[in-house]
Amino acid sequence: MPTHEREITRPADLCLPGGRRLDRAAVGWSRTPLHRCGLRGWGRTKRWEYWCVTTPTHLVAVTVADIDYLGLGSVYFLEYGRGNGRDGGGAGTGPGGGGRAATGSLGTVRREISRTALLPLAHGVRLPNSLGGGTGGTGGSGGNGGAGGDGERGEAAVAAGPVRIGMRRERDGTRLRFRCRTAEGPLDGDLFVAMPPGHETMSVVIPWSDRRFQYTSKHTARPAEGTVRIGGTAYDFQGGWGVLDHGRGRWPYDTRWNWGAASGSTDGRVVGLQFGGRWTAGTGMTENALCVDGRLTKIGEELEWHYDDFGEPWTIRTPGSDAVDLSFTPFHVREDRTNTGVILNDTHQSFGHYTGTVRADGGSRIRVEGLLGWAEQVRMRW
């Protein structure tokens, strides 16, 4: 399935010397992290690592972010019961959450916990400059992307405040450790997200202008294992799937986006879905891709997203081909809204299941049947 977008096959510098302007030679996409980010300057620089690890009955999402004037460490846990959240009964919201059940949902949310620490001037937040250090490495949040010990160690961390997080690259993947206190007792997690040999991922540079640009690396269908404990309850993540959103860039103040992702086994294949929208329109690049049995298919078309309510079914498709033709049925909506006048976060993240078809490179048509993931709409003024 050809794409007009340029494929990057060698290490590349994201920025020109000084770290504030885009090196146009870096615009393109790659199957493994190859960009050395080297961002400099204060005010519009945004850096983050977001991991979400899912199982048929529960998930956890962990975020480390530095948006220059503010740092963030966040842990979100959702338990939705057996049968991929479709086990019947009335839907509800667990304590400590901020979500709502999807309209007409078949799933029951049994537990929802969200803990976030905001750290002025990002005190205590560490993030490596690059993901692979421009060496082609594909393990988690690692890399040697520039000056400073954090880049050399390749560890993202929140080492201050009530939420503590560590994301460390290890030989065959990424180790995630986190802990915080909740109304239901201490929450602590130790997960490992593997990087199978030869597993391909989607990295891309989105160029709004020479001064506003984003490098994102999205990983899907990475096998996961480990345990999260909440109070006296242990949740097993053996057989789970990890998704990474790694971001480094200099952003416009007011931005809107859609993002969808899913991982799992369907039609006899291991499939990862990675979809984006709105924020890439008009740049000539997209963040759309499929990962099938570890092989990446890059999709250069902007997707059509249709939805009327975040808790009702969505449709996501490629308008000019049959590469993507999917419906997404939510069972729970996580909503987060903060508006201080200057800073706005308006997030609607729906968790649910993808059904339909996708077509990978080589022409193979794959049936997608109940693949667990999410779809979201976000507006940020930051």
Backbone hydrogen bonds, N-H to C=O, Kabsch-Sander energy under -0.5 kcal/mol:
donor,donor_aa,acceptor,acceptor_aa,energy
8,I,29,W,-4.1
12,A,34,L,-2.0
14,L,12,A,-0.5
14,L,36,R,-2.8
15,C,36,R,-0.5
16,L,21,R,-2.7
19,G,16,L,-2.5
22,L,210,D,-3.0
23,D,14,L,-2.7
24,R,22,L,-0.8
26,A,23,D,-2.7
27,V,24,R,-1.3
29,W,6,R,-2.3
30,S,203,S,-2.4
36,R,12,A,-3.1
37,C,35,H,-0.7
38,G,145,G,-0.6
40,R,19,G,-2.2
46,K,249,G,-2.9
47,R,66,D,-2.2
48,W,247,G,-2.3
49,E,64,V,-2.5
50,Y,245,D,-1.9
51,W,62,V,-2.6
52,C,243,V,-2.2
53,V,60,V,-2.8
54,T,52,C,-0.5
54,T,241,W,-2.5
55,T,58,H,-1.6
59,L,78,L,-2.4
60,V,53,V,-2.0
61,A,76,Y,-2.9
62,V,51,W,-2.8
63,T,74,S,-2.5
64,V,49,E,-2.4
65,A,72,L,-2.4
66,D,47,R,-3.0
67,I,70,L,-2.8
69,Y,67,I,-1.9
71,G,119,L,-2.8
72,L,65,A,-2.4
73,G,117,A,-2.1
74,S,63,T,-2.2
75,V,115,R,-2.6
76,Y,61,A,-2.7
77,F,113,I,-2.9
78,L,59,L,-2.3
79,E,111,R,-3.2
80,Y,57,T,-2.3
81,G,57,T,-1.0
84,N,56,P,-0.6
85,G,81,G,-0.8
86,R,83,G,-1.4
88,G,106,L,-1.4
97,G,94,G,-1.0
100,R,333,V,-3.2
102,A,331,F,-0.9
105,S,102,A,-2.1
108,T,80,Y,-0.7
109,V,107,G,-0.5
110,R,79,E,-2.2
110,R,108,T,-0.8
111,R,79,E,-1.5
113,I,77,F,-2.5
114,S,96,G,-1.3
115,R,75,V,-2.6
117,A,73,G,-2.8
119,L,71,G,-2.7
121,L,69,Y,-2.4
122,A,119,L,-2.2
123,H,120,P,-1.7
125,V,122,A,-2.0
126,R,157,A,-2.8
135,T,132,G,-1.7
136,G,33,P,-0.8
137,G,132,G,-0.7
142,G,139,G,-0.8
142,G,140,G,-1.1
146,G,144,N,-2.4
152,E,148,G,-1.3
153,R,149,G,-2.8
154,G,150,D,-2.0
155,E,150,D,-0.9
156,A,167,M,-2.3
157,A,126,R,-2.5
158,V,165,I,-2.3
159,A,124,G,-3.1
164,R,162,P,-0.5
164,R,179,R,-2.5
165,I,158,V,-1.6
166,G,177,R,-3.1
167,M,156,A,-3.0
168,R,175,R,-2.4
169,R,154,G,-0.9
170,E,173,G,-3.0
173,G,170,E,-1.0
174,T,193,V,-2.4
175,R,168,R,-3.2
176,L,191,L,-3.0
177,R,166,G,-2.8
177,R,175,R,-0.5
178,F,189,G,-1.8
179,R,164,R,-2.3
180,C,187,L,-2.3
182,T,185,G,-1.0
185,G,182,T,-1.7
187,L,180,C,-3.2
188,D,229,R,-2.3
189,G,178,F,-2.8
190,D,227,T,-2.4
191,L,176,L,-2.8
192,F,225,E,-2.8
193,V,174,T,-2.8
194,A,192,F,-0.6
194,A,223,P,-2.8
195,M,172,D,-3.1
199,H,196,P,-2.1
200,E,294,G,-2.6
201,T,31,R,-2.6
202,M,218,K,-2.3
203,S,30,S,-2.1
203,S,201,T,-0.6
204,V,216,T,-2.6
205,V,28,G,-2.1
206,I,204,V,-0.5
206,I,214,Q,-3.3
208,W,206,I,-0.9
208,W,212,R,-1.0
209,S,212,R,-2.6
213,F,250,R,-1.4
214,Q,206,I,-2.1
215,Y,248,R,-3.0
216,T,204,V,-2.5
216,T,214,Q,-0.5
217,S,246,H,-2.4
218,K,202,M,-3.3
219,H,217,S,-0.5
219,H,244,L,-2.0
222,R,242,G,-1.6
224,A,240,G,-2.2
225,E,192,F,-1.8
227,T,190,D,-1.8
228,V,235,Y,-2.1
229,R,188,D,-3.2
230,I,233,T,-2.7
231,G,186,P,-2.6
233,T,230,I,-2.3
235,Y,228,V,-3.2
236,D,234,A,-0.5
237,F,226,G,-3.1
239,G,224,A,-0.9
240,G,224,A,-1.2
240,G,237,F,-2.0
241,W,54,T,-2.0
242,G,222,R,-3.4
243,V,52,C,-2.1
244,L,219,H,-1.8
245,D,50,Y,-2.7
246,H,217,S,-2.3
247,G,48,W,-2.2
247,G,245,D,-0.5
248,R,215,Y,-2.4
249,G,46,K,-2.1
250,R,213,F,-2.7
251,W,44,R,-2.2
255,T,253,Y,-0.5
255,T,380,M,-2.9
257,W,378,V,-2.4
258,N,277,G,-1.9
259,W,376,E,-1.4
260,G,275,F,-2.5
261,A,374,W,-1.8
262,A,273,L,-1.5
263,S,372,L,-1.4
264,G,271,V,-1.6
266,T,269,R,-2.6
269,R,266,T,-2.0
271,V,264,G,-3.2
271,V,269,R,-0.6
272,G,291,C,-2.7
273,L,262,A,-2.8
274,Q,289,A,-1.9
275,F,260,G,-2.9
277,G,258,N,-1.6
279,W,277,G,-2.4
281,A,278,R,-1.0
283,T,280,T,-2.0
285,M,280,T,-0.5
288,N,299,I,-0.6
289,A,274,Q,-2.8
290,L,297,T,-2.4
291,C,272,G,-2.6
292,V,295,R,-2.7
293,D,270,V,-3.3
293,D,291,C,-0.5
295,R,292,V,-1.9
297,T,290,L,-2.9
299,I,288,N,-2.4
300,G,298,K,-0.6
303,L,276,G,-0.5
304,E,317,R,-3.2
305,W,303,L,-0.6
306,H,315,T,-2.5
312,E,309,D,-1.6
314,W,328,F,-2.8
315,T,306,H,-2.2
316,I,326,L,-2.4
317,R,304,E,-1.8
318,T,324,V,-2.1
321,S,318,T,-0.8
325,D,357,T,-2.3
326,L,316,I,-2.5
327,S,355,T,-3.1
328,F,314,W,-2.4
329,T,353,H,-2.5
331,F,351,F,-3.4
332,H,351,F,-1.6
333,V,100,R,-3.2
334,R,349,Q,-3.5
335,E,98,G,-1.2
335,E,333,V,-0.6
336,D,347,T,-2.2
338,T,345,N,-2.4
340,T,343,I,-2.8
341,G,343,I,-0.5
342,V,340,T,-0.6
344,L,381,R,-2.2
345,N,338,T,-2.8
346,D,379,R,-2.4
347,T,336,D,-3.0
347,T,345,N,-0.5
348,H,377,Q,-2.2
349,Q,334,R,-3.0
350,S,348,H,-0.6
350,S,375,A,-3.0
351,F,332,H,-3.0
352,G,373,G,-2.3
353,H,329,T,-1.8
354,Y,371,L,-2.6
355,T,327,S,-2.5
356,G,368,V,-2.6
357,T,325,D,-2.4
358,V,366,I,-1.9
359,R,323,A,-2.0
360,A,364,S,-2.0
363,G,360,A,-1.8
366,I,358,V,-3.1
368,V,356,G,-3.1
369,E,367,R,-0.6
370,G,354,Y,-0.5
370,G,368,V,-0.5
371,L,354,Y,-2.3
373,G,352,G,-2.5
374,W,261,A,-2.4
375,A,350,S,-2.2
376,E,259,W,-2.3
377,Q,348,H,-2.0
378,V,257,W,-2.6
379,R,346,D,-1.7
380,M,255,T,-3.1
381,R,344,L,-2.3
382,W,253,Y,-2.4
382,W,380,M,-0.5
